[in-house]
Amino acid sequence: MASPATTAVDLSAALVAAPIEPAQWLAILPIGLSLAVGAVLMMIRHRTDWHPPVTLAGLALLVLVDALLLAKVLSDGPLTMMMGRWRPPFGIAITVDLTGALLALAAAIVAFAGALYARIDISTSGRRYGFYPLLMVLMAGVSGAFLTGDLFNLYVWFEVLLISSFGLLILGSERQQIDGALKYAVLNLIATTLFLIATAYLYAIFGTLNMADIAIKAPALSGTAPLMTLAALFVLAFSMKAAAFPVNFWLPASYHTPRVVVQALFAGLLTKVGVYALLRVMVMLLPIEREALSFAIAVMAALTMILGALGALAQNDIRRFLGFVVIAGIGNILAGIAMGGAVAVGAAIFYALHSILLMTALYLVSGEMGRLTGHFGLDRLGGLWTTAPVFAALSLALFFAASGLPPFSGFWPKAILVKAALDIGAWWLAASVLLSGFLTTIAFGRLFLFAFWRPLPGAVEASPATLGGPPPTAVPSLSLARTENRWRLAPIVLLSAFVIGFGLFPERLILATQQAAADLSYPTAYIRSVFPEGGVR
């Protein structure tokens, strides 16, 4: 029988009664801002000349918001906002800890750099087909994945970034793009399906999808529930997303096909979302199962980094070459996850941040190499040290960083990983990190000698079909050429500054990543952020 309309209903057990603090809006603002700018771009779709400045302004604001969010988390600890004010674990939580805040800020920086480069790389046709709205939707998906505190919503944000990445991958509708997109789509859809199955399996075991709630319940269920099967499903799904061995062949087969700026954004962002998901699930939610699977993950890490470096050595096309470099870097991150502990996991987070910035910069460098010479094949490159000395010096610094040589950002996480491996007696894993770095150094030395140091092997002409755009001879005036060069070099200089700066002054980033790793391994502060009153089911 229905109760009288005047009966008061106590919703305090289901809804958050306390007013939302202004600082809590920072947790959701990166996602909302990205979607809002994307919506504005769709509303002005007939004025595509406005798209670049609007996107740059939106991404600059996103960098500022993510920087404020990181400062807030550094000072006060993890930050949680409940959607609809429903109490956890019933409502959807946006929970930002140090790991998510660091990765979100790095993603915003590379997106801003990519938007700078896109002013030259994306033609009027590319703007009409929606490059800039798709970029902002991609950033909404990436930001949402890094900031969500709900496992199903992690899946949702994966879908958002995948949908936008499909659109960016086929921008131009060339035959090789369609071929690359097919390989990319099939493998990623399989991985997404596995992720969804694992998520449903997890809900059947725990009865919740809130990450903080899962972290509380997992230790008690470790001996009674089939969590090893669940952990193996997650490892397989996220390894496919991250392009780890043996499910990494889709990356070098697809990443070289779209426009240069799209390649750069994909290399910097997409695989890092996969390794972030592995960090979040295996280190914070299922640490006992991670320990049991540590040897298998370590073997996968060693094979990924070594075969990635060997694959880079075998390539003639510099874009395919960089695809294998991405894969080798994923192996280093997996090594940190396999070892566990704050030191190794901190090194993995440091390497992920380094790789986001570095791989984006390297793909932009490859685009500039192709523009200056007209080709992407090593057999047809040469003379860049003479024709573009400033660009060559920046490229050499980035090559050193990718090889893990001091004093650049790639050296520090590799050194920490080697020490962590030796401390636990995993000498073979330490040797794998060093061997991968040695092979990568040889590969980049070969690239530098062929493309920069030796003379250009004969006169070659740029081809629109080869470069995906107008040849350099299409620039009508010297002043326009200078403007174009500034726009092209600006994002490379920006990202190189971070790579060099983190190498020369690594202390604060090492401390931040070590703290982030400790918060993942011991998520007490994360749990208290979601359940401040201890209201756990």
C-alpha positions as CSV (number, residue, x, y, z in Angstrom):
1,M,0.0,0.0,0.0
2,A,1.4,3.4,-1.0
3,S,2.5,5.6,1.8
4,P,1.0,9.1,2.3
5,A,2.5,11.8,0.2
6,T,3.4,13.8,3.3
7,T,5.6,11.0,4.6
8,A,9.2,12.2,4.8
9,V,11.8,10.0,3.1
10,D,15.2,9.8,4.6
11,L,17.7,9.8,1.8
12,S,20.8,10.4,3.9
13,A,21.8,6.7,3.5
14,A,21.7,6.9,-0.3
15,L,22.7,10.5,-1.1
16,V,25.6,12.7,-0.1
17,A,24.1,15.3,2.2
18,A,27.1,17.5,2.6
19,P,27.5,20.4,0.1
20,I,30.0,19.9,-2.8
21,E,33.2,21.8,-2.2
22,P,34.4,24.0,-5.1
23,A,37.7,22.0,-5.2
24,Q,35.8,18.8,-5.9
25,W,34.7,20.2,-9.3
26,L,38.3,20.0,-10.4
27,A,37.9,16.2,-10.5
28,I,35.3,16.3,-13.3
29,L,36.4,19.5,-15.0
30,P,38.9,17.9,-17.4
31,I,36.3,15.6,-18.8
32,G,33.6,18.2,-19.0
33,L,35.9,20.8,-20.6
34,S,37.0,18.3,-23.3
35,L,33.4,17.4,-24.1
36,A,32.3,21.0,-24.0
37,V,35.0,22.2,-26.4
38,G,34.2,19.3,-28.7
39,A,30.5,20.3,-28.7
40,V,31.4,23.9,-29.5
41,L,33.5,22.7,-32.5
42,M,30.5,20.7,-33.8
43,M,28.3,23.7,-33.5
44,I,30.7,25.8,-35.6
45,R,31.4,23.0,-38.0
46,H,30.7,25.3,-41.0
47,R,33.5,27.6,-39.8
48,T,36.4,25.2,-39.8
49,D,38.9,28.1,-39.9
50,W,37.9,28.7,-36.2
51,H,38.6,25.2,-35.2
52,P,42.4,25.5,-34.6
53,P,42.3,28.6,-32.3
54,V,39.3,27.3,-30.4
55,T,40.9,23.9,-29.8
56,L,44.2,25.5,-28.8
57,A,42.5,27.7,-26.3
58,G,40.5,24.7,-24.9
59,L,43.6,22.5,-24.6
60,A,45.6,25.3,-23.0
61,L,42.7,25.6,-20.4
62,L,42.8,21.8,-20.0
63,V,46.5,22.0,-19.2
64,L,45.8,24.6,-16.6
65,V,42.9,22.7,-15.0
66,D,45.0,19.5,-14.9
67,A,47.9,21.4,-13.3
68,L,45.6,22.8,-10.6
69,L,44.2,19.3,-10.1
70,L,47.7,17.9,-9.7
71,A,48.6,20.6,-7.2
72,K,45.4,19.9,-5.2
73,V,46.1,16.2,-5.0
74,L,49.8,16.8,-4.1
75,S,48.7,19.1,-1.2
76,D,45.6,17.3,0.1
77,G,45.7,13.7,-1.2
78,P,43.2,11.9,-3.5
79,L,40.0,13.8,-4.5
80,T,36.6,12.3,-5.1
81,M,33.4,13.6,-6.6
82,M,30.2,11.4,-6.7
83,M,28.1,11.8,-9.7
84,G,24.4,12.6,-8.9
85,R,25.5,12.9,-5.2
86,W,24.8,9.2,-4.8
87,R,26.8,7.6,-2.0
88,P,29.5,5.1,-2.9
89,P,29.6,2.4,-4.0
90,F,26.2,2.9,-5.6
91,G,27.0,6.1,-7.5
92,I,29.7,6.7,-10.1
93,A,32.9,8.0,-8.5
94,I,35.4,10.3,-10.2
95,T,38.4,9.7,-7.9
96,V,41.8,11.4,-8.7
97,D,45.0,10.2,-7.1
98,L,48.5,11.2,-7.9
99,T,49.0,8.6,-10.6
100,G,45.8,9.7,-12.5
101,A,46.6,13.4,-12.0
102,L,50.2,13.1,-13.3
103,L,49.1,11.1,-16.4
104,A,46.2,13.4,-17.1
105,L,48.5,16.4,-17.1
106,A,51.0,14.8,-19.4
107,A,48.2,13.8,-21.8
108,A,46.9,17.4,-21.9
109,I,50.4,18.7,-22.7
110,V,50.9,16.4,-25.6
111,A,47.4,17.1,-26.9
112,F,48.2,20.8,-26.9
113,A,51.5,20.1,-28.7
114,G,49.6,18.0,-31.2
115,A,47.1,20.8,-31.8
116,L,50.0,23.2,-32.5
117,Y,51.4,20.8,-35.1
118,A,48.0,20.2,-36.6
119,R,47.7,23.8,-37.8
120,I,50.1,22.7,-40.5
121,D,49.6,19.0,-40.8
122,I,45.8,19.0,-41.0
123,S,44.4,20.4,-44.2
124,T,41.1,22.1,-44.8
125,S,39.7,18.7,-45.8
126,G,40.9,17.2,-42.6
127,R,39.2,20.0,-40.6
128,R,35.9,19.4,-42.5
129,Y,36.0,15.7,-41.7
130,G,36.2,16.6,-38.0
131,F,39.8,16.3,-36.8
132,Y,39.5,18.9,-34.0
133,P,36.2,17.6,-32.6
134,L,37.5,14.1,-32.7
135,L,40.7,15.2,-30.9
136,M,38.6,16.7,-28.1
137,V,36.5,13.6,-27.7
138,L,39.7,11.6,-27.6
139,M,40.9,13.8,-24.8
140,A,37.6,13.3,-23.0
141,G,38.1,9.5,-23.2
142,V,41.7,9.7,-22.1
143,S,41.0,12.1,-19.2
144,G,38.0,10.0,-18.1
145,A,40.1,6.8,-18.1
146,F,42.8,8.4,-15.9
147,L,40.4,10.0,-13.5
148,T,37.5,7.5,-13.0
149,G,37.1,5.6,-9.8
150,D,34.6,3.1,-11.3
151,L,35.8,0.0,-13.3
152,F,32.8,0.0,-15.6
153,N,33.3,3.6,-16.4
154,L,36.9,2.8,-17.2
155,Y,35.5,0.5,-19.9
156,V,33.1,3.3,-21.0
157,W,36.0,5.8,-21.4
158,F,38.0,3.2,-23.3
159,E,35.1,3.0,-25.7
160,V,34.9,6.8,-26.0
161,L,38.6,7.1,-26.9
162,L,38.4,4.1,-29.3
163,I,35.5,5.6,-31.2
164,S,37.3,8.9,-31.7
165,S,40.5,7.1,-32.6
166,F,38.8,5.2,-35.3
167,G,37.7,8.5,-36.9
168,L,41.2,10.0,-36.6
169,L,42.8,6.9,-38.0
170,I,40.9,6.9,-41.3
171,L,41.0,10.7,-41.7
172,G,41.8,11.1,-45.4
173,S,40.3,7.7,-46.4
174,E,43.4,6.5,-48.2
175,R,43.7,2.8,-48.9
176,Q,46.6,2.2,-46.4
177,Q,44.6,4.0,-43.7
178,I,41.7,1.7,-44.2
179,D,44.0,-1.3,-44.1
180,G,45.7,-0.1,-40.9
181,A,42.3,0.9,-39.3
182,L,41.0,-2.7,-39.9
183,K,43.9,-4.3,-38.0
184,Y,43.7,-1.7,-35.3
185,A,39.9,-2.1,-34.9
186,V,39.8,-5.9,-34.9
187,L,42.5,-6.3,-32.2
188,N,41.2,-3.5,-30.0
189,L,37.6,-4.7,-30.2
190,I,38.7,-8.1,-29.1
191,A,40.6,-6.5,-26.2
192,T,37.5,-4.4,-25.3
193,T,35.3,-7.5,-25.4
194,L,37.7,-9.3,-23.0
195,F,37.7,-6.2,-20.8
196,L,33.9,-6.2,-20.7
197,I,33.7,-9.9,-19.9
198,A,36.3,-9.5,-17.1
199,T,34.3,-6.5,-15.7
200,A,31.1,-8.6,-15.7
201,Y,33.0,-11.4,-14.0
202,L,34.3,-9.0,-11.4
203,Y,30.8,-7.7,-10.6
204,A,29.6,-11.2,-10.2
205,I,32.3,-11.9,-7.6
206,F,32.4,-8.5,-5.7
207,G,28.9,-7.1,-6.3
208,T,30.4,-3.7,-6.9
209,L,32.4,-1.8,-9.6
210,N,33.7,0.9,-7.3
211,M,37.5,0.6,-7.2
212,A,37.9,1.6,-3.6
213,D,35.2,-0.9,-2.6
214,I,37.0,-3.6,-4.6
215,A,40.3,-2.8,-3.0
216,I,38.7,-3.3,0.4
217,K,37.0,-6.6,-0.4
218,A,39.7,-8.3,-2.6
219,P,42.0,-9.5,0.2
220,A,39.1,-11.3,2.0
221,L,38.0,-13.0,-1.2
222,S,41.4,-14.0,-2.4
223,G,41.2,-17.6,-1.1
224,T,37.6,-18.3,-1.9
225,A,36.8,-16.6,-5.2
226,P,38.4,-17.4,-8.6
227,L,40.4,-14.1,-8.7
228,M,43.4,-15.7,-10.6
229,T,41.1,-16.3,-13.6
230,L,39.8,-12.7,-13.3
231,A,43.3,-11.3,-13.0
232,A,44.5,-13.3,-16.1
233,L,41.6,-11.9,-18.1
234,F,42.5,-8.4,-17.2
235,V,46.2,-8.9,-18.0
236,L,45.3,-10.3,-21.4
237,A,42.8,-7.5,-22.2
238,F,45.0,-4.7,-21.1
239,S,48.2,-6.2,-22.6
240,M,46.4,-6.1,-26.0
241,K,45.5,-2.5,-25.4
242,A,49.1,-1.7,-24.4
243,A,50.6,-3.6,-27.4
244,A,52.6,-6.1,-25.2
245,F,54.0,-9.3,-26.6
246,P,52.6,-11.5,-28.1
247,V,49.6,-9.4,-29.0
248,N,51.5,-6.3,-30.2
249,F,51.6,-6.9,-34.0
250,W,48.6,-4.5,-34.6
251,L,50.6,-1.4,-33.6
252,P,53.4,-1.3,-36.2
253,A,50.8,-2.4,-38.8
254,S,48.5,0.5,-38.1
255,Y,50.3,3.5,-36.5
256,H,52.2,4.5,-39.6
257,T,49.1,5.0,-41.7
258,P,47.3,8.1,-40.5
259,R,48.5,11.7,-40.5
260,V,51.7,12.5,-38.6
261,V,49.9,14.3,-35.8
262,V,47.5,11.4,-35.3
263,Q,50.4,9.0,-35.2
264,A,52.1,11.2,-32.5
265,L,48.9,11.4,-30.4
266,F,48.3,7.7,-30.7
267,A,51.9,6.8,-29.7
268,G,51.8,9.1,-26.8
269,L,48.4,8.3,-25.4
270,L,46.6,5.1,-26.4
271,T,49.0,2.5,-25.2
272,K,49.6,4.4,-22.0
273,V,45.9,4.1,-21.1
274,G,46.3,0.3,-21.4
275,V,49.3,0.2,-19.1
276,Y,47.6,2.6,-16.7
277,A,44.6,0.2,-16.5
278,L,47.1,-2.6,-15.7
279,L,48.7,-0.5,-12.9
280,R,45.3,0.4,-11.4
281,V,43.8,-3.1,-11.5
282,M,46.8,-5.3,-10.8
283,V,48.7,-3.1,-8.3
284,M,45.8,-1.5,-6.4
285,L,42.9,-3.9,-6.8
286,L,44.4,-7.4,-7.2
287,P,47.9,-7.2,-5.6
288,I,47.9,-10.8,-4.4
289,E,47.1,-12.1,-7.9
290,R,49.7,-9.7,-9.4
291,E,52.3,-11.3,-7.2
292,A,51.2,-14.8,-8.3
293,L,51.4,-13.7,-12.0
294,S,54.6,-11.7,-11.6
295,F,56.9,-14.1,-13.3
296,A,54.6,-14.4,-16.3
297,I,54.3,-10.6,-16.5
298,A,58.0,-10.3,-16.2
299,V,58.7,-12.7,-19.1
300,M,56.1,-10.9,-21.2
301,A,57.9,-7.6,-20.3
302,A,61.3,-8.9,-21.3
303,L,60.1,-10.3,-24.6
304,T,58.2,-7.1,-25.3
305,M,61.2,-4.8,-24.8
306,I,63.8,-7.0,-26.5
307,L,61.6,-7.9,-29.6
308,G,60.5,-4.3,-29.8
309,A,64.1,-3.1,-30.0
310,L,65.0,-5.9,-32.5
311,G,61.9,-4.9,-34.6
312,A,63.1,-1.3,-34.7
313,L,66.5,-2.4,-35.9
314,A,64.9,-4.2,-38.8
315,Q,62.8,-1.3,-40.1
316,N,63.5,1.0,-43.1
317,D,60.4,3.2,-42.7
318,I,61.0,5.6,-39.8
319,R,57.3,5.5,-38.8
320,R,57.3,1.7,-38.5
321,F,60.6,2.0,-36.7
322,L,59.0,4.3,-34.1
323,G,56.1,1.8,-33.7
324,F,58.5,-0.8,-32.4
325,V,60.2,1.8,-30.1
326,V,56.7,2.3,-28.6
327,I,56.4,-1.5,-28.0
328,A,59.9,-1.6,-26.4
329,G,58.9,1.1,-24.0
330,I,55.8,-0.8,-23.0
331,G,58.1,-3.6,-21.9
332,N,59.9,-1.4,-19.5
333,I,56.6,-0.3,-17.9
334,L,55.5,-3.9,-17.6
335,A,58.8,-4.8,-15.9
336,G,57.9,-2.4,-13.1
337,I,54.4,-3.8,-12.7
338,A,55.8,-7.3,-12.6
339,M,58.3,-6.5,-9.8
340,G,55.7,-4.6,-7.7
341,G,56.7,-2.5,-4.7
342,A,56.8,1.3,-4.6
343,V,60.2,1.6,-6.2
344,A,59.6,-0.5,-9.3
345,V,56.0,0.7,-9.7
346,G,57.2,4.3,-9.3
347,A,59.8,3.7,-12.1
348,A,57.0,2.3,-14.3
349,I,54.9,5.5,-13.7
350,F,58.0,7.7,-14.4
351,Y,58.6,5.8,-17.6
352,A,55.0,6.1,-18.7
353,L,55.1,9.9,-18.2
354,H,58.5,10.0,-20.1
355,S,57.1,7.9,-22.9
356,I,53.9,10.0,-23.3
357,L,56.0,13.1,-23.9
358,L,58.9,11.4,-25.8
359,M,57.0,9.3,-28.3
360,T,54.7,12.2,-29.2
361,A,57.8,14.3,-29.9
362,L,59.5,11.5,-31.9
363,Y,56.6,11.1,-34.2
364,L,56.5,14.8,-34.8
365,V,60.2,14.6,-35.6
366,S,59.5,11.9,-38.1
367,G,57.0,14.2,-39.8
368,E,59.5,17.0,-40.0
369,M,62.1,14.5,-41.4
370,G,59.6,13.5,-44.1
371,R,58.8,17.1,-44.9
372,L,62.4,18.1,-45.3
373,T,63.5,15.2,-47.4
374,G,60.2,14.1,-49.1
375,H,60.4,10.5,-47.9
376,F,60.2,8.3,-44.8
377,G,62.6,5.6,-45.9
378,L,66.0,5.4,-44.4
379,D,67.5,4.5,-47.7
380,R,66.4,7.9,-49.1
381,L,67.1,10.2,-46.1
382,G,70.2,12.1,-45.5
383,G,71.9,15.5,-45.0
384,L,69.6,16.8,-42.3
385,W,72.4,17.9,-40.0
386,T,73.5,20.4,-42.6
387,T,70.1,21.6,-43.8
388,A,68.4,21.8,-40.4
389,P,71.0,21.9,-37.6
390,V,68.7,23.1,-34.8
391,F,66.2,20.5,-35.7
392,A,69.0,17.9,-35.8
393,A,70.2,18.8,-32.3
394,L,66.7,18.5,-30.9
395,S,66.3,15.2,-32.6
396,L,69.6,13.9,-31.2
397,A,68.5,14.8,-27.7
398,L,65.3,12.9,-28.1
399,F,67.1,9.9,-29.6
400,F,69.4,9.9,-26.5
401,A,66.3,10.0,-24.2
402,A,64.6,7.1,-26.1
403,S,67.8,5.1,-25.7
404,G,67.9,5.7,-21.9
405,L,71.1,7.6,-22.0
406,P,72.0,10.4,-19.4
407,P,71.3,13.2,-18.9
408,F,67.8,12.8,-20.4
409,S,64.5,11.6,-18.9
410,G,64.7,8.0,-20.2
411,F,67.8,7.3,-18.1
412,W,66.3,7.6,-14.6
413,P,63.4,5.1,-14.8
414,K,65.5,2.5,-16.5
415,A,68.2,2.9,-13.8
416,I,65.7,2.5,-11.1
417,L,64.2,-0.6,-12.8
418,V,67.6,-2.2,-13.1
419,K,68.4,-1.6,-9.5
420,A,64.9,-2.9,-8.4
421,A,65.4,-6.0,-10.4
422,L,68.9,-6.7,-9.0
423,D,67.6,-6.1,-5.5
424,I,65.1,-8.9,-5.8
425,G,67.5,-11.2,-7.6
426,A,65.9,-10.9,-11.0
427,W,69.2,-10.4,-12.8
428,W,67.7,-11.7,-16.1
429,L,65.1,-8.9,-16.0
430,A,67.7,-6.3,-15.3
431,A,69.8,-7.7,-18.2
432,S,66.7,-7.5,-20.4
433,V,66.3,-3.8,-19.6
434,L,69.9,-3.2,-20.4
435,L,69.9,-5.2,-23.6
436,S,66.8,-3.5,-24.8
437,G,68.4,-0.1,-24.1
438,F,71.6,-1.2,-25.9
439,L,69.7,-2.4,-29.0
440,T,67.6,0.8,-29.0
441,T,70.8,2.9,-28.8
442,I,72.1,1.1,-31.9
443,A,68.8,1.5,-33.7
444,F,68.7,5.2,-33.0
445,G,72.4,5.6,-33.9
446,R,71.7,3.9,-37.2
447,L,68.7,6.3,-37.8
448,F,70.9,9.4,-37.0
449,L,73.7,8.3,-39.2
450,F,71.5,7.6,-42.2
451,A,69.1,10.5,-41.9
452,F,71.2,13.3,-40.4
453,W,74.9,12.6,-40.7
454,R,75.4,11.2,-44.2
455,P,74.9,13.4,-47.3
456,L,71.5,13.2,-49.0
457,P,71.7,10.2,-51.5
458,G,70.7,12.1,-54.6
459,A,68.0,14.7,-55.2
460,V,64.5,13.5,-54.3
461,E,61.2,15.3,-54.6
462,A,58.4,15.3,-52.0
463,S,55.3,13.5,-53.0
464,P,51.8,14.3,-51.7
465,A,51.0,10.6,-51.7
466,T,54.0,9.8,-49.6
467,L,53.6,12.6,-47.1
468,G,49.9,12.9,-46.9
469,G,50.0,16.6,-47.8
470,P,51.4,19.2,-50.1
471,P,55.1,19.1,-50.9
472,P,57.5,21.7,-49.5
473,T,57.6,23.4,-53.0
474,A,53.9,24.3,-52.5
475,V,54.9,27.1,-50.0
476,P,54.3,30.3,-52.0
477,S,56.5,32.7,-50.0
478,L,59.5,32.9,-47.7
479,S,57.4,34.6,-44.9
480,L,54.9,31.8,-45.1
481,A,57.7,29.2,-45.0
482,R,59.1,30.8,-41.8
483,T,55.6,30.8,-40.2
484,E,55.2,27.2,-41.1
485,N,58.5,26.3,-39.7
486,R,57.7,28.0,-36.4
487,W,54.4,26.1,-36.1
488,R,56.2,22.8,-36.9
489,L,59.1,23.2,-34.5
490,A,57.2,24.8,-31.6
491,P,55.6,21.5,-30.4
492,I,58.9,19.7,-30.8
493,V,60.7,22.3,-28.8
494,L,57.9,22.3,-26.1
495,L,58.1,18.5,-25.6
496,S,61.9,18.4,-25.8
497,A,62.0,20.9,-23.0
498,F,60.1,18.5,-20.8
499,V,62.3,15.5,-21.8
500,I,65.5,17.4,-21.2
501,G,64.2,19.1,-18.0
502,F,63.1,15.9,-16.4
503,G,66.5,14.4,-17.2
504,L,68.5,17.3,-15.8
505,F,66.3,17.8,-12.7
506,P,64.6,14.5,-12.0
507,E,64.3,14.8,-8.2
508,R,60.8,16.2,-7.9
509,L,59.4,13.8,-10.5
510,I,61.0,10.8,-8.9
511,L,59.6,11.8,-5.5
512,A,56.1,12.3,-7.0
513,T,56.1,9.0,-8.9
514,Q,57.4,7.1,-5.9
515,Q,54.6,8.6,-3.8
516,A,52.1,7.8,-6.5
517,A,53.3,4.2,-6.5
518,A,53.1,4.0,-2.7
519,D,49.5,5.3,-2.9
520,L,48.7,2.5,-5.4
521,S,50.3,-0.2,-3.4
522,Y,48.7,1.0,-0.1
523,P,45.4,2.7,-1.2
524,T,44.3,3.9,2.3
525,A,44.1,7.5,1.3
526,Y,42.3,6.6,-1.9
527,I,39.7,4.6,0.0
528,R,39.2,7.3,2.6
529,S,38.6,9.8,-0.2
530,V,35.7,7.7,-1.5
531,F,34.4,6.6,1.9
532,P,35.2,9.5,4.2
533,E,32.8,8.3,6.9
534,G,33.7,4.7,6.6
535,G,30.4,3.9,4.9
536,V,31.6,0.7,3.2
537,R,29.1,-2.0,2.4
